Amino acid sequence: MEFVLDCSATLPWLFASEATPATNRLLDQLSRGAKAWVPTLWHLEVGNVLLGAQRRGRMDKAGIEKFFASLAVYDIEVDSETAALAWSKTFALGEAFGLTMYDAAYLELALRRGVPLASLDGTLVAAMKKAGGQVLL
């Protein structure tokens, strides 16, 4: 199984208060060998949220490093075409569906690869459904 993983679907694995049965199943699928595709910005988005959590005292440096290490064991592959398509297909999707460029990058990747999107972002999920794609969460 392959899917596109966005930041919002990744964070519940760290913050238990945000976890749902669906996000836990997604993590279980990765644990059993599923492959997640991410655009090049995914690492920066996840890191930014964790940096904010650290600044607010929600987690410490050791917890962040442990989470980064836990992500490394899964088959999460960075798409190499994200940047090349940013000002063409991704921009057009952002315009068409009223998305940020960040969210449009996840949409573009899922549509191009023909795989479901794992996201908790309501606007992004709605855009994926409107575009005829599948969602996991």
Phi and psi in degrees as a GROMACS rama.xvg file:
@    title "Ramachandran Plot"
@    xaxis  label "Phi"
@    yaxis  label "Psi"
@TYPE xy
-128.316  150.417  GLU-2
-159.258  164.931  PHE-3
-96.2227  130.342  VAL-4
-107.804  122.121  LEU-5
-101.029  168.91  ASP-6
-58.0311  -41.8505  CYS-7
-63.939  -27.3688  SER-8
-85.9218  -14.5251  ALA-9
-84.9796  -40.0538  THR-10
-64.5832  -30.9916  LEU-11
-61.6528  -17.8421  PRO-12
-71.005  -19.0274  TRP-13
-101.295  -44.2545  LEU-14
-97.8465  100.115  PHE-15
-57.3742  -31.5124  ALA-16
-66.8658  -16.8342  SER-17
-100.776  -6.88694  GLU-18
-70.3717  146.484  ALA-19
-131.183  165.777  THR-20
-56.0023  -36.7741  PRO-21
-67.6843  -42.1321  ALA-22
-69.4962  -32.7223  THR-23
-67.4456  -38.4649  ASN-24
-64.8116  -38.4259  ARG-25
-62.2845  -45.0621  LEU-26
-63.0607  -39.015  LEU-27
-62.0146  -39.7342  ASP-28
-63.0241  -41.7726  GLN-29
-63.0001  -39.695  LEU-30
-62.9935  -28.4032  SER-31
-94.7372  10.8871  ARG-32
108.748  4.16636  GLY-33
-64.5803  156.809  ALA-34
-112.717  130.698  LYS-35
-108.147  133.962  ALA-36
-100.967  140.41  TRP-37
-136.605  146.777  VAL-38
-74.8723  165.459  PRO-39
-59.1155  -20.9536  THR-40
-82.8581  -10.904  LEU-41
-56.912  -45.1333  TRP-42
-60.6875  -39.7536  HIS-43
-68.588  -40.1759  LEU-44
-64.4902  -48.2052  GLU-45
-61.6003  -46.3786  VAL-46
-60.3913  -39.0977  GLY-47
-63.8663  -42.4661  ASN-48
-63.7594  -41.9395  VAL-49
-68.4267  -36.3511  LEU-50
-62.2155  -42.9974  LEU-51
-63.7105  -40.0827  GLY-52
-64.2756  -37.8681  ALA-53
-66.3546  -43.7226  GLN-54
-63.5985  -32.0435  ARG-55
-87.2519  1.83881  ARG-56
77.6213  15.2451  GLY-57
-77.7907  -25.2539  ARG-58
-155.649  159.555  MET-59
-104.909  174.489  ASP-60
-58.7853  -40.6046  LYS-61
-63.1028  -39.958  ALA-62
-64.8537  -37.964  GLY-63
-66.3116  -47.0784  ILE-64
-62.2955  -37.8618  GLU-65
-63.9995  -41.5312  LYS-66
-65.5279  -44.4709  PHE-67
-58.0373  -43.268  PHE-68
-64.4514  -37.7064  ALA-69
-66.6437  -36.1318  SER-70
-66.4742  -29.5279  LEU-71
-65.9684  -19.6441  ALA-72
-82.2736  -13.2095  VAL-73
-92.1479  158.609  TYR-74
-83.9186  83.4813  ASP-75
-114.572  112.649  ILE-76
-109.907  132.133  GLU-77
-81.4439  128.381  VAL-78
-73.6472  130.346  ASP-79
-84.7586  -7.7638  SER-80
-99.9556  -2.64388  GLU-81
-53.6695  -50.4788  THR-82
-65.7839  -40.1445  ALA-83
-65.3028  -26.8423  ALA-84
-100.159  -1.68699  LEU-85
-57.4083  -44.5293  ALA-86
-92.3222  3.55677  TRP-87
-119.016  -90.3195  SER-88
-61.761  -43.8228  LYS-89
-65.6328  -44.374  THR-90
-59.5751  -43.9308  PHE-91
-62.4345  -39.5323  ALA-92
-66.9371  -39.2296  LEU-93
-60.156  -43.432  GLY-94
-63.9765  -48.1654  GLU-95
-64.4842  -35.0393  ALA-96
-113.211  6.8206  PHE-97
65.9375  35.9701  GLY-98
-101.107  158.9  LEU-99
-69.3506  162.237  THR-100
-62.7937  -33.4317  MET-101
-61.84  -49.6703  TYR-102
-67.9053  -37.6399  ASP-103
-62.0563  -29.9422  ALA-104
-64.4252  -39.9893  ALA-105
-67.0233  -42.4701  TYR-106
-62.0585  -48.5483  LEU-107
-58.0385  -45.084  GLU-108
-62.8489  -45.9602  LEU-109
-64.5629  -42.6689  ALA-110
-66.3603  -43.7109  LEU-111
-64.568  -40.9233  ARG-112
-81.5023  -14.8487  ARG-113
67.8416  36.8244  GLY-114
-122.675  159.529  VAL-115
-66.5817  159.664  PRO-116
-106.385  130.457  LEU-117
-103.541  107.079  ALA-118
-151.39  148.409  SER-119
-106.254  2.63462  LEU-120
-80.5326  110.603  ASP-121
-57.4839  -40.7134  GLY-122
-66.2241  -42.5222  THR-123
-67.2151  -42.721  LEU-124
-60.719  -43.8656  VAL-125
-61.9708  -40.6066  ALA-126
-64.8686  -41.161  ALA-127
-62.1878  -43.3185  MET-128
-65.2095  -41.8404  LYS-129
-63.1291  -33.652  LYS-130
-80.3449  -3.45633  ALA-131
91.0183  10.9502  GLY-132
-93.3638  172.019  GLY-133
-100.346  150.212  GLN-134
-122.257  150.869  VAL-135
-98.7645  -27.7537  LEU-136
